[in-house]
Amino acid sequence: MATTLRFRLNISREESLRYYQGTATSVVVRAENGQRLQFPAEHIRQFIDQKGVQGIFSISFDNDNKLVGLKRIG
């Protein structure tokens, strides 16, 4: 059974370039439940736009803590 957590991202356009270009290799966030999450930056590249990355996201992990899904929900 997958574990799903929610978190908010507000990454500026300038900072998001580090994720897009690969100089920043991981994203570290605090989930709504207070849990610290770290996952590969490649997973947020699809959400980068002219303003950077903003929104509320849902992330799912399997029982081995492998990321199985990331989506913007708000």
Distance bins in CASP14 RR format, pairs under 12 A and 6 or more apart:
PFRMAT RR
TARGET T0000
AUTHOR 0000-0000-0000
RMODE 2
METHOD distances of the structure
MODEL  1
1 60 0 0 0 0 0 1 0 0 0 0 0
1 61 0 0 0 0 0 1 0 0 0 0 0
1 62 0 0 0 0 1 0 0 0 0 0 0
1 63 1 0 0 1 0 0 0 0 0 0 0
1 64 0 0 0 0 0 1 0 0 0 0 0
1 68 0 0 0 0 0 1 0 0 0 0 0
2 58 0 0 0 0 0 1 0 0 0 0 0
2 59 0 0 0 0 1 0 0 0 0 0 0
2 60 1 0 1 0 0 0 0 0 0 0 0
2 61 1 0 0 1 0 0 0 0 0 0 0
2 62 1 0 1 0 0 0 0 0 0 0 0
2 63 1 0 0 1 0 0 0 0 0 0 0
2 64 0 0 0 0 0 1 0 0 0 0 0
2 65 0 0 0 0 0 1 0 0 0 0 0
2 66 0 0 0 0 1 0 0 0 0 0 0
2 67 0 0 0 0 1 0 0 0 0 0 0
2 68 1 0 1 0 0 0 0 0 0 0 0
2 69 0 0 0 0 1 0 0 0 0 0 0
2 70 0 0 0 0 0 1 0 0 0 0 0
3 31 0 0 0 0 0 1 0 0 0 0 0
3 33 0 0 0 0 0 1 0 0 0 0 0
3 35 0 0 0 0 1 0 0 0 0 0 0
3 37 0 0 0 0 0 1 0 0 0 0 0
3 58 0 0 0 0 0 1 0 0 0 0 0
3 59 0 0 0 0 1 0 0 0 0 0 0
3 60 1 0 0 1 0 0 0 0 0 0 0
3 61 1 0 1 0 0 0 0 0 0 0 0
3 62 0 0 0 0 1 0 0 0 0 0 0
3 63 0 0 0 0 1 0 0 0 0 0 0
3 64 0 0 0 0 0 1 0 0 0 0 0
3 65 0 0 0 0 1 0 0 0 0 0 0
3 66 0 0 0 0 0 1 0 0 0 0 0
3 67 0 0 0 0 0 1 0 0 0 0 0
3 68 0 0 0 0 1 0 0 0 0 0 0
3 69 0 0 0 0 0 1 0 0 0 0 0
4 31 0 0 0 0 1 0 0 0 0 0 0
4 32 0 0 0 0 0 1 0 0 0 0 0
4 33 0 0 0 0 0 1 0 0 0 0 0
4 35 0 0 0 0 0 1 0 0 0 0 0
4 37 0 0 0 0 0 1 0 0 0 0 0
4 57 0 0 0 0 0 1 0 0 0 0 0
4 58 1 0 1 0 0 0 0 0 0 0 0
4 59 1 0 0 1 0 0 0 0 0 0 0
4 60 1 0 1 0 0 0 0 0 0 0 0
4 61 1 0 0 1 0 0 0 0 0 0 0
4 62 0 0 0 0 0 1 0 0 0 0 0
4 67 0 0 0 0 0 1 0 0 0 0 0
4 68 0 0 0 0 1 0 0 0 0 0 0
4 69 0 0 0 0 1 0 0 0 0 0 0
4 70 0 0 0 0 0 1 0 0 0 0 0
4 71 0 0 0 0 0 1 0 0 0 0 0
4 73 0 0 0 0 0 1 0 0 0 0 0
5 29 0 0 0 0 1 0 0 0 0 0 0
5 30 0 0 0 0 1 0 0 0 0 0 0
5 31 1 0 1 0 0 0 0 0 0 0 0
5 32 1 0 0 1 0 0 0 0 0 0 0
5 33 1 0 0 1 0 0 0 0 0 0 0
5 34 0 0 0 0 1 0 0 0 0 0 0
5 35 1 0 0 1 0 0 0 0 0 0 0
5 36 0 0 0 0 0 1 0 0 0 0 0
5 37 1 0 0 1 0 0 0 0 0 0 0
5 39 0 0 0 0 0 1 0 0 0 0 0
5 56 0 0 0 0 0 1 0 0 0 0 0
5 57 0 0 0 0 1 0 0 0 0 0 0
5 58 1 0 0 1 0 0 0 0 0 0 0
5 59 1 0 1 0 0 0 0 0 0 0 0
5 60 0 0 0 0 1 0 0 0 0 0 0
5 61 1 0 0 1 0 0 0 0 0 0 0
5 65 0 0 0 0 0 1 0 0 0 0 0
5 67 0 0 0 0 0 1 0 0 0 0 0
5 69 0 0 0 0 0 1 0 0 0 0 0
5 70 0 0 0 0 0 1 0 0 0 0 0
5 73 0 0 0 0 0 1 0 0 0 0 0
6 29 0 0 0 0 0 1 0 0 0 0 0
6 30 0 0 0 0 0 1 0 0 0 0 0
6 31 1 0 0 1 0 0 0 0 0 0 0
6 32 1 0 1 0 0 0 0 0 0 0 0
6 33 0 0 0 0 1 0 0 0 0 0 0
6 34 0 0 0 0 0 1 0 0 0 0 0
6 35 0 0 0 0 0 1 0 0 0 0 0
6 37 0 0 0 0 0 1 0 0 0 0 0
6 55 0 0 0 0 0 1 0 0 0 0 0
6 56 1 0 0 1 0 0 0 0 0 0 0
6 57 1 0 0 1 0 0 0 0 0 0 0
6 58 1 0 1 0 0 0 0 0 0 0 0
6 59 1 0 0 1 0 0 0 0 0 0 0
6 60 0 0 0 0 0 1 0 0 0 0 0
6 70 0 0 0 0 0 1 0 0 0 0 0
6 71 0 0 0 0 0 1 0 0 0 0 0
6 72 0 0 0 0 0 1 0 0 0 0 0
6 73 1 0 0 1 0 0 0 0 0 0 0
6 74 0 0 0 0 1 0 0 0 0 0 0
7 27 0 0 0 0 1 0 0 0 0 0 0
7 28 0 0 0 0 0 1 0 0 0 0 0
7 29 1 0 1 0 0 0 0 0 0 0 0
7 30 1 0 0 1 0 0 0 0 0 0 0
7 31 1 0 1 0 0 0 0 0 0 0 0
7 32 1 0 0 1 0 0 0 0 0 0 0
7 33 0 0 0 0 1 0 0 0 0 0 0
7 34 0 0 0 0 1 0 0 0 0 0 0
7 35 0 0 0 0 1 0 0 0 0 0 0
7 36 0 0 0 0 1 0 0 0 0 0 0
7 37 1 0 0 1 0 0 0 0 0 0 0
7 38 0 0 0 0 0 1 0 0 0 0 0
7 39 0 0 0 0 0 1 0 0 0 0 0
7 44 0 0 0 0 0 1 0 0 0 0 0
7 53 0 0 0 0 0 1 0 0 0 0 0
7 55 0 0 0 0 1 0 0 0 0 0 0
7 56 1 0 0 1 0 0 0 0 0 0 0
7 57 1 0 1 0 0 0 0 0 0 0 0
7 58 0 0 0 0 1 0 0 0 0 0 0
7 59 1 0 0 1 0 0 0 0 0 0 0
7 70 0 0 0 0 0 1 0 0 0 0 0
7 71 0 0 0 0 0 1 0 0 0 0 0
7 72 0 0 0 0 0 1 0 0 0 0 0
7 73 0 0 0 0 0 1 0 0 0 0 0
7 74 0 0 0 0 0 1 0 0 0 0 0
8 29 1 0 0 1 0 0 0 0 0 0 0
8 30 0 0 0 0 1 0 0 0 0 0 0
8 31 0 0 0 0 1 0 0 0 0 0 0
8 32 1 0 0 1 0 0 0 0 0 0 0
8 34 0 0 0 0 0 1 0 0 0 0 0
8 37 0 0 0 0 0 1 0 0 0 0 0
8 53 0 0 0 0 0 1 0 0 0 0 0
8 54 0 0 0 0 1 0 0 0 0 0 0
8 55 1 0 0 1 0 0 0 0 0 0 0
8 56 1 0 1 0 0 0 0 0 0 0 0
8 57 1 0 0 1 0 0 0 0 0 0 0
8 58 0 0 0 0 0 1 0 0 0 0 0
8 59 0 0 0 0 0 1 0 0 0 0 0
8 72 0 0 0 0 0 1 0 0 0 0 0
8 73 0 0 0 0 0 1 0 0 0 0 0
8 74 0 0 0 0 1 0 0 0 0 0 0
9 15 0 0 0 0 0 1 0 0 0 0 0
9 16 0 0 0 0 1 0 0 0 0 0 0
9 19 0 0 0 0 0 1 0 0 0 0 0
9 27 1 0 0 1 0 0 0 0 0 0 0
9 28 0 0 0 0 0 1 0 0 0 0 0
9 29 1 0 0 1 0 0 0 0 0 0 0
9 30 0 0 0 0 0 1 0 0 0 0 0
9 31 0 0 0 0 0 1 0 0 0 0 0
9 37 0 0 0 0 0 1 0 0 0 0 0
9 39 0 0 0 0 0 1 0 0 0 0 0
9 41 0 0 0 0 0 1 0 0 0 0 0
9 43 0 0 0 0 0 1 0 0 0 0 0
9 44 1 0 0 1 0 0 0 0 0 0 0
9 47 1 0 0 1 0 0 0 0 0 0 0
9 48 0 0 0 0 0 1 0 0 0 0 0
9 51 0 0 0 0 0 1 0 0 0 0 0
9 52 0 0 0 0 1 0 0 0 0 0 0
9 53 1 0 1 0 0 0 0 0 0 0 0
9 54 1 0 0 1 0 0 0 0 0 0 0
9 55 1 0 1 0 0 0 0 0 0 0 0
9 56 0 0 0 0 1 0 0 0 0 0 0
9 57 1 0 0 1 0 0 0 0 0 0 0
9 58 0 0 0 0 0 1 0 0 0 0 0
9 59 0 0 0 0 0 1 0 0 0 0 0
9 70 0 0 0 0 0 1 0 0 0 0 0
9 72 0 0 0 0 1 0 0 0 0 0 0
9 73 0 0 0 0 0 1 0 0 0 0 0
9 74 0 0 0 0 0 1 0 0 0 0 0
10 16 0 0 0 0 0 1 0 0 0 0 0
10 29 0 0 0 0 0 1 0 0 0 0 0
10 47 0 0 0 0 0 1 0 0 0 0 0
10 51 0 0 0 0 1 0 0 0 0 0 0
10 52 0 0 0 0 1 0 0 0 0 0 0
10 53 1 0 0 1 0 0 0 0 0 0 0
10 54 1 0 1 0 0 0 0 0 0 0 0
10 55 1 0 0 1 0 0 0 0 0 0 0
10 56 0 0 0 0 0 1 0 0 0 0 0
10 57 0 0 0 0 0 1 0 0 0 0 0
11 17 0 0 0 0 1 0 0 0 0 0 0
11 18 0 0 0 0 1 0 0 0 0 0 0
11 19 1 0 0 1 0 0 0 0 0 0 0
11 20 0 0 0 0 0 1 0 0 0 0 0
11 24 0 0 0 0 1 0 0 0 0 0 0
11 27 0 0 0 0 1 0 0 0 0 0 0
11 28 0 0 0 0 0 1 0 0 0 0 0
11 29 0 0 0 0 1 0 0 0 0 0 0
11 41 0 0 0 0 0 1 0 0 0 0 0
11 44 1 0 0 1 0 0 0 0 0 0 0
11 45 0 0 0 0 0 1 0 0 0 0 0
11 47 0 0 0 0 1 0 0 0 0 0 0
11 48 0 0 0 0 1 0 0 0 0 0 0
11 49 0 0 0 0 0 1 0 0 0 0 0
11 51 0 0 0 0 1 0 0 0 0 0 0
11 52 1 0 1 0 0 0 0 0 0 0 0
11 53 1 0 1 0 0 0 0 0 0 0 0
11 54 1 0 0 1 0 0 0 0 0 0 0
11 55 0 0 0 0 1 0 0 0 0 0 0
11 57 0 0 0 0 0 1 0 0 0 0 0
12 18 0 0 0 0 0 1 0 0 0 0 0
12 19 0 0 0 0 0 1 0 0 0 0 0
12 48 0 0 0 0 0 1 0 0 0 0 0
12 49 0 0 0 0 0 1 0 0 0 0 0
12 50 0 0 0 0 0 1 0 0 0 0 0
12 51 0 0 0 0 1 0 0 0 0 0 0
12 52 1 0 0 1 0 0 0 0 0 0 0
12 53 0 0 0 0 1 0 0 0 0 0 0
12 54 0 0 0 0 1 0 0 0 0 0 0
13 19 0 0 0 0 0 1 0 0 0 0 0
13 20 0 0 0 0 0 1 0 0 0 0 0
13 48 0 0 0 0 1 0 0 0 0 0 0
13 49 0 0 0 0 1 0 0 0 0 0 0
13 50 1 0 0 1 0 0 0 0 0 0 0
13 51 1 0 1 0 0 0 0 0 0 0 0
13 52 1 0 1 0 0 0 0 0 0 0 0
13 53 0 0 0 0 1 0 0 0 0 0 0
13 54 0 0 0 0 0 1 0 0 0 0 0
14 20 0 0 0 0 0 1 0 0 0 0 0
14 21 0 0 0 0 0 1 0 0 0 0 0
14 24 0 0 0 0 0 1 0 0 0 0 0
14 48 0 0 0 0 0 1 0 0 0 0 0
14 50 0 0 0 0 0 1 0 0 0 0 0
14 51 0 0 0 0 0 1 0 0 0 0 0
14 52 0 0 0 0 1 0 0 0 0 0 0
14 53 0 0 0 0 0 1 0 0 0 0 0
15 21 0 0 0 0 0 1 0 0 0 0 0
15 23 0 0 0 0 0 1 0 0 0 0 0
15 24 1 0 0 1 0 0 0 0 0 0 0
15 27 0 0 0 0 0 1 0 0 0 0 0
15 41 0 0 0 0 0 1 0 0 0 0 0
15 44 0 0 0 0 0 1 0 0 0 0 0
15 48 0 0 0 0 0 1 0 0 0 0 0
15 51 0 0 0 0 0 1 0 0 0 0 0
15 52 1 0 0 1 0 0 0 0 0 0 0
15 53 0 0 0 0 1 0 0 0 0 0 0
15 54 0 0 0 0 0 1 0 0 0 0 0
16 22 0 0 0 0 0 1 0 0 0 0 0
16 23 0 0 0 0 0 1 0 0 0 0 0
16 24 0 0 0 0 1 0 0 0 0 0 0
16 27 0 0 0 0 0 1 0 0 0 0 0
16 41 0 0 0 0 1 0 0 0 0 0 0
16 44 0 0 0 0 1 0 0 0 0 0 0
16 45 0 0 0 0 1 0 0 0 0 0 0
16 46 0 0 0 0 0 1 0 0 0 0 0
16 47 0 0 0 0 1 0 0 0 0 0 0
16 48 1 0 1 0 0 0 0 0 0 0 0
16 49 0 0 0 0 1 0 0 0 0 0 0
16 50 0 0 0 0 1 0 0 0 0 0 0
16 51 0 0 0 0 1 0 0 0 0 0 0
16 52 1 1 0 0 0 0 0 0 0 0 0
16 53 1 0 1 0 0 0 0 0 0 0 0
16 54 0 0 0 0 1 0 0 0 0 0 0
17 23 0 0 0 0 1 0 0 0 0 0 0
17 24 0 0 0 0 1 0 0 0 0 0 0
17 41 0 0 0 0 0 1 0 0 0 0 0
17 45 0 0 0 0 0 1 0 0 0 0 0
17 48 0 0 0 0 1 0 0 0 0 0 0
17 50 0 0 0 0 0 1 0 0 0 0 0
17 52 0 0 0 0 1 0 0 0 0 0 0
17 53 0 0 0 0 0 1 0 0 0 0 0
18 24 1 1 0 0 0 0 0 0 0 0 0
18 25 0 0 0 0 1 0 0 0 0 0 0
18 26 0 0 0 0 0 1 0 0 0 0 0
18 27 0 0 0 0 0 1 0 0 0 0 0
18 41 0 0 0 0 1 0 0 0 0 0 0
18 44 0 0 0 0 0 1 0 0 0 0 0
18 45 0 0 0 0 0 1 0 0 0 0 0
18 48 0 0 0 0 0 1 0 0 0 0 0
18 52 0 0 0 0 0 1 0 0 0 0 0
18 53 0 0 0 0 0 1 0 0 0 0 0
19 25 0 0 0 0 1 0 0 0 0 0 0
19 26 0 0 0 0 1 0 0 0 0 0 0
19 27 1 0 0 1 0 0 0 0 0 0 0
19 28 0 0 0 0 0 1 0 0 0 0 0
19 39 0 0 0 0 0 1 0 0 0 0 0
19 40 0 0 0 0 1 0 0 0 0 0 0
19 41 1 0 1 0 0 0 0 0 0 0 0
19 42 0 0 0 0 1 0 0 0 0 0 0
19 43 0 0 0 0 1 0 0 0 0 0 0
19 44 1 0 1 0 0 0 0 0 0 0 0
19 45 1 0 0 1 0 0 0 0 0 0 0
19 46 0 0 0 0 0 1 0 0 0 0 0
19 47 0 0 0 0 1 0 0 0 0 0 0
19 48 1 0 0 1 0 0 0 0 0 0 0
19 52 0 0 0 0 1 0 0 0 0 0 0
19 53 1 0 0 1 0 0 0 0 0 0 0
20 41 0 0 0 0 1 0 0 0 0 0 0
20 42 0 0 0 0 1 0 0 0 0 0 0
20 44 0 0 0 0 1 0 0 0 0 0 0
20 45 1 0 1 0 0 0 0 0 0 0 0
20 46 0 0 0 0 0 1 0 0 0 0 0
20 47 0 0 0 0 0 1 0 0 0 0 0
20 48 1 0 1 0 0 0 0 0 0 0 0
20 49 0 0 0 0 0 1 0 0 0 0 0
20 50 0 0 0 0 0 1 0 0 0 0 0
20 52 0 0 0 0 1 0 0 0 0 0 0
20 53 0 0 0 0 1 0 0 0 0 0 0
21 41 0 0 0 0 1 0 0 0 0 0 0
21 42 0 0 0 0 0 1 0 0 0 0 0
21 45 0 0 0 0 1 0 0 0 0 0 0
21 48 0 0 0 0 0 1 0 0 0 0 0
22 40 0 0 0 0 0 1 0 0 0 0 0
22 41 1 0 0 1 0 0 0 0 0 0 0
22 42 1 0 0 1 0 0 0 0 0 0 0
22 44 0 0 0 0 0 1 0 0 0 0 0
22 45 0 0 0 0 1 0 0 0 0 0 0
22 48 0 0 0 0 0 1 0 0 0 0 0
23 41 0 0 0 0 1 0 0 0 0 0 0
24 38 0 0 0 0 0 1 0 0 0 0 0
24 40 0 0 0 0 0 1 0 0 0 0 0
24 41 1 0 1 0 0 0 0 0 0 0 0
24 42 0 0 0 0 0 1 0 0 0 0 0
24 44 0 0 0 0 1 0 0 0 0 0 0
24 45 0 0 0 0 0 1 0 0 0 0 0
24 48 0 0 0 0 0 1 0 0 0 0 0
24 53 0 0 0 0 0 1 0 0 0 0 0
25 38 0 0 0 0 0 1 0 0 0 0 0
25 39 0 0 0 0 0 1 0 0 0 0 0
25 40 1 0 0 1 0 0 0 0 0 0 0
25 41 1 0 1 0 0 0 0 0 0 0 0
25 42 0 0 0 0 1 0 0 0 0 0 0
25 43 0 0 0 0 0 1 0 0 0 0 0
25 44 0 0 0 0 0 1 0 0 0 0 0
25 45 0 0 0 0 0 1 0 0 0 0 0
26 36 0 0 0 0 0 1 0 0 0 0 0
26 37 0 0 0 0 1 0 0 0 0 0 0
26 38 1 0 1 0 0 0 0 0 0 0 0
26 39 1 0 0 1 0 0 0 0 0 0 0
26 40 1 0 1 0 0 0 0 0 0 0 0
26 41 1 0 1 0 0 0 0 0 0 0 0
26 42 0 0 0 0 1 0 0 0 0 0 0
26 43 0 0 0 0 1 0 0 0 0 0 0
26 44 0 0 0 0 0 1 0 0 0 0 0
26 67 0 0 0 0 0 1 0 0 0 0 0
27 36 0 0 0 0 0 1 0 0 0 0 0
27 37 1 0 0 1 0 0 0 0 0 0 0
27 38 1 0 0 1 0 0 0 0 0 0 0
27 39 1 0 1 0 0 0 0 0 0 0 0
27 40 1 0 0 1 0 0 0 0 0 0 0
27 41 1 0 1 0 0 0 0 0 0 0 0
27 42 0 0 0 0 1 0 0 0 0 0 0
27 43 1 0 0 1 0 0 0 0 0 0 0
27 44 1 0 1 0 0 0 0 0 0 0 0
27 45 0 0 0 0 0 1 0 0 0 0 0
27 47 0 0 0 0 0 1 0 0 0 0 0
27 48 0 0 0 0 0 1 0 0 0 0 0
27 53 0 0 0 0 1 0 0 0 0 0 0
27 57 0 0 0 0 1 0 0 0 0 0 0
27 59 0 0 0 0 1 0 0 0 0 0 0
27 67 0 0 0 0 0 1 0 0 0 0 0
27 70 0 0 0 0 1 0 0 0 0 0 0
28 35 0 0 0 0 0 1 0 0 0 0 0
28 36 1 0 0 1 0 0 0 0 0 0 0
28 37 1 0 0 1 0 0 0 0 0 0 0
28 38 1 0 1 0 0 0 0 0 0 0 0
28 39 0 0 0 0 1 0 0 0 0 0 0
28 40 0 0 0 0 0 1 0 0 0 0 0
28 41 0 0 0 0 1 0 0 0 0 0 0
28 44 0 0 0 0 0 1 0 0 0 0 0
29 35 0 0 0 0 1 0 0 0 0 0 0
29 36 1 0 0 1 0 0 0 0 0 0 0
29 37 1 0 1 0 0 0 0 0 0 0 0
29 38 0 0 0 0 1 0 0 0 0 0 0
29 39 0 0 0 0 1 0 0 0 0 0 0
29 41 0 0 0 0 0 1 0 0 0 0 0
29 43 0 0 0 0 0 1 0 0 0 0 0
29 44 0 0 0 0 1 0 0 0 0 0 0
29 53 0 0 0 0 0 1 0 0 0 0 0
29 55 0 0 0 0 0 1 0 0 0 0 0
29 56 0 0 0 0 0 1 0 0 0 0 0
29 57 0 0 0 0 1 0 0 0 0 0 0
29 59 0 0 0 0 1 0 0 0 0 0 0
29 70 0 0 0 0 0 1 0 0 0 0 0
30 36 1 0 1 0 0 0 0 0 0 0 0
30 37 1 0 0 1 0 0 0 0 0 0 0
30 38 0 0 0 0 0 1 0 0 0 0 0
31 37 1 0 1 0 0 0 0 0 0 0 0
31 38 0 0 0 0 0 1 0 0 0 0 0
31 39 0 0 0 0 0 1 0 0 0 0 0
31 56 0 0 0 0 0 1 0 0 0 0 0
31 57 0 0 0 0 1 0 0 0 0 0 0
31 58 0 0 0 0 0 1 0 0 0 0 0
31 59 1 0 0 1 0 0 0 0 0 0 0
31 60 0 0 0 0 0 1 0 0 0 0 0
31 61 0 0 0 0 0 1 0 0 0 0 0
32 56 0 0 0 0 1 0 0 0 0 0 0
32 57 0 0 0 0 0 1 0 0 0 0 0
32 58 0 0 0 0 0 1 0 0 0 0 0
32 59 0 0 0 0 0 1 0 0 0 0 0
32 73 0 0 0 0 0 1 0 0 0 0 0
33 59 0 0 0 0 0 1 0 0 0 0 0
35 59 0 0 0 0 0 1 0 0 0 0 0
35 61 0 0 0 0 0 1 0 0 0 0 0
35 65 0 0 0 0 0 1 0 0 0 0 0
37 43 0 0 0 0 0 1 0 0 0 0 0
37 44 0 0 0 0 0 1 0 0 0 0 0
37 57 0 0 0 0 0 1 0 0 0 0 0
37 58 0 0 0 0 0 1 0 0 0 0 0
37 59 1 0 0 1 0 0 0 0 0 0 0
37 60 0 0 0 0 0 1 0 0 0 0 0
37 61 0 0 0 0 1 0 0 0 0 0 0
37 65 0 0 0 0 1 0 0 0 0 0 0
37 67 0 0 0 0 1 0 0 0 0 0 0
37 70 0 0 0 0 0 1 0 0 0 0 0
38 59 0 0 0 0 0 1 0 0 0 0 0
38 61 0 0 0 0 0 1 0 0 0 0 0
38 65 0 0 0 0 0 1 0 0 0 0 0
38 67 0 0 0 0 0 1 0 0 0 0 0
39 57 0 0 0 0 0 1 0 0 0 0 0
39 59 1 0 0 1 0 0 0 0 0 0 0
39 60 0 0 0 0 0 1 0 0 0 0 0
39 61 0 0 0 0 1 0 0 0 0 0 0
39 65 0 0 0 0 1 0 0 0 0 0 0
39 66 0 0 0 0 1 0 0 0 0 0 0
39 67 1 0 1 0 0 0 0 0 0 0 0
39 68 0 0 0 0 0 1 0 0 0 0 0
39 69 0 0 0 0 1 0 0 0 0 0 0
39 70 1 0 0 1 0 0 0 0 0 0 0
40 59 0 0 0 0 0 1 0 0 0 0 0
40 66 0 0 0 0 0 1 0 0 0 0 0
40 67 1 0 0 1 0 0 0 0 0 0 0
40 69 0 0 0 0 0 1 0 0 0 0 0
40 70 0 0 0 0 0 1 0 0 0 0 0
41 47 0 0 0 0 0 1 0 0 0 0 0
41 48 0 0 0 0 0 1 0 0 0 0 0
41 53 0 0 0 0 0 1 0 0 0 0 0
41 67 0 0 0 0 0 1 0 0 0 0 0
41 70 0 0 0 0 0 1 0 0 0 0 0
42 48 0 0 0 0 0 1 0 0 0 0 0
42 67 0 0 0 0 0 1 0 0 0 0 0
42 70 0 0 0 0 0 1 0 0 0 0 0
43 53 0 0 0 0 0 1 0 0 0 0 0
43 57 0 0 0 0 1 0 0 0 0 0 0
43 59 0 0 0 0 1 0 0 0 0 0 0
43 60 0 0 0 0 0 1 0 0 0 0 0
43 61 0 0 0 0 0 1 0 0 0 0 0
43 66 0 0 0 0 0 1 0 0 0 0 0
43 67 1 0 0 1 0 0 0 0 0 0 0
43 68 0 0 0 0 0 1 0 0 0 0 0
43 69 1 0 0 1 0 0 0 0 0 0 0
43 70 1 0 1 0 0 0 0 0 0 0 0
43 71 0 0 0 0 0 1 0 0 0 0 0
43 72 0 0 0 0 0 1 0 0 0 0 0
44 52 0 0 0 0 1 0 0 0 0 0 0
44 53 1 0 1 0 0 0 0 0 0 0 0
44 54 0 0 0 0 0 1 0 0 0 0 0
44 55 0 0 0 0 0 1 0 0 0 0 0
44 57 0 0 0 0 1 0 0 0 0 0 0
44 59 0 0 0 0 0 1 0 0 0 0 0
44 67 0 0 0 0 0 1 0 0 0 0 0
44 69 0 0 0 0 0 1 0 0 0 0 0
44 70 1 0 0 1 0 0 0 0 0 0 0
44 71 0 0 0 0 0 1 0 0 0 0 0
44 72 0 0 0 0 1 0 0 0 0 0 0
45 52 0 0 0 0 0 1 0 0 0 0 0
45 53 0 0 0 0 1 0 0 0 0 0 0
45 70 0 0 0 0 0 1 0 0 0 0 0
46 53 0 0 0 0 1 0 0 0 0 0 0
46 57 0 0 0 0 0 1 0 0 0 0 0
46 69 0 0 0 0 0 1 0 0 0 0 0
46 70 0 0 0 0 1 0 0 0 0 0 0
46 71 0 0 0 0 1 0 0 0 0 0 0
46 72 0 0 0 0 1 0 0 0 0 0 0
47 53 1 0 1 0 0 0 0 0 0 0 0
47 54 0 0 0 0 1 0 0 0 0 0 0
47 55 0 0 0 0 1 0 0 0 0 0 0
47 56 0 0 0 0 0 1 0 0 0 0 0
47 57 1 0 0 1 0 0 0 0 0 0 0
47 59 0 0 0 0 0 1 0 0 0 0 0
47 70 0 0 0 0 1 0 0 0 0 0 0
47 71 0 0 0 0 1 0 0 0 0 0 0
47 72 1 0 1 0 0 0 0 0 0 0 0
47 73 0 0 0 0 0 1 0 0 0 0 0
47 74 0 0 0 0 0 1 0 0 0 0 0
48 54 0 0 0 0 0 1 0 0 0 0 0
48 72 0 0 0 0 0 1 0 0 0 0 0
49 55 0 0 0 0 0 1 0 0 0 0 0
49 72 0 0 0 0 0 1 0 0 0 0 0
53 70 0 0 0 0 0 1 0 0 0 0 0
53 72 0 0 0 0 1 0 0 0 0 0 0
54 72 0 0 0 0 1 0 0 0 0 0 0
54 74 0 0 0 0 1 0 0 0 0 0 0
55 71 0 0 0 0 0 1 0 0 0 0 0
55 72 1 0 1 0 0 0 0 0 0 0 0
55 73 0 0 0 0 1 0 0 0 0 0 0
55 74 1 0 1 0 0 0 0 0 0 0 0
56 70 0 0 0 0 0 1 0 0 0 0 0
56 71 0 0 0 0 0 1 0 0 0 0 0
56 72 1 0 0 1 0 0 0 0 0 0 0
56 73 1 0 1 0 0 0 0 0 0 0 0
56 74 1 0 1 0 0 0 0 0 0 0 0
57 67 0 0 0 0 0 1 0 0 0 0 0
57 69 0 0 0 0 1 0 0 0 0 0 0
57 70 1 0 0 1 0 0 0 0 0 0 0
57 71 1 0 0 1 0 0 0 0 0 0 0
57 72 1 0 1 0 0 0 0 0 0 0 0
57 73 1 0 0 1 0 0 0 0 0 0 0
57 74 0 0 0 0 1 0 0 0 0 0 0
58 67 0 0 0 0 0 1 0 0 0 0 0
58 68 0 0 0 0 0 1 0 0 0 0 0
58 69 0 0 0 0 1 0 0 0 0 0 0
58 70 1 0 0 1 0 0 0 0 0 0 0
58 71 1 0 1 0 0 0 0 0 0 0 0
58 72 0 0 0 0 1 0 0 0 0 0 0
58 73 1 0 1 0 0 0 0 0 0 0 0
58 74 0 0 0 0 1 0 0 0 0 0 0
59 65 0 0 0 0 0 1 0 0 0 0 0
59 66 0 0 0 0 0 1 0 0 0 0 0
59 67 1 0 0 1 0 0 0 0 0 0 0
59 68 0 0 0 0 1 0 0 0 0 0 0
59 69 1 0 0 1 0 0 0 0 0 0 0
59 70 1 0 1 0 0 0 0 0 0 0 0
59 71 0 0 0 0 1 0 0 0 0 0 0
59 72 0 0 0 0 0 1 0 0 0 0 0
59 73 0 0 0 0 0 1 0 0 0 0 0
60 66 0 0 0 0 1 0 0 0 0 0 0
60 67 1 0 0 1 0 0 0 0 0 0 0
60 68 1 0 1 0 0 0 0 0 0 0 0
60 69 1 0 1 0 0 0 0 0 0 0 0
60 70 1 0 0 1 0 0 0 0 0 0 0
60 71 0 0 0 0 1 0 0 0 0 0 0
60 73 0 0 0 0 0 1 0 0 0 0 0
61 67 1 0 1 0 0 0 0 0 0 0 0
61 68 1 0 0 1 0 0 0 0 0 0 0
61 69 0 0 0 0 1 0 0 0 0 0 0
61 70 0 0 0 0 0 1 0 0 0 0 0
62 68 1 0 1 0 0 0 0 0 0 0 0
62 69 0 0 0 0 1 0 0 0 0 0 0
END
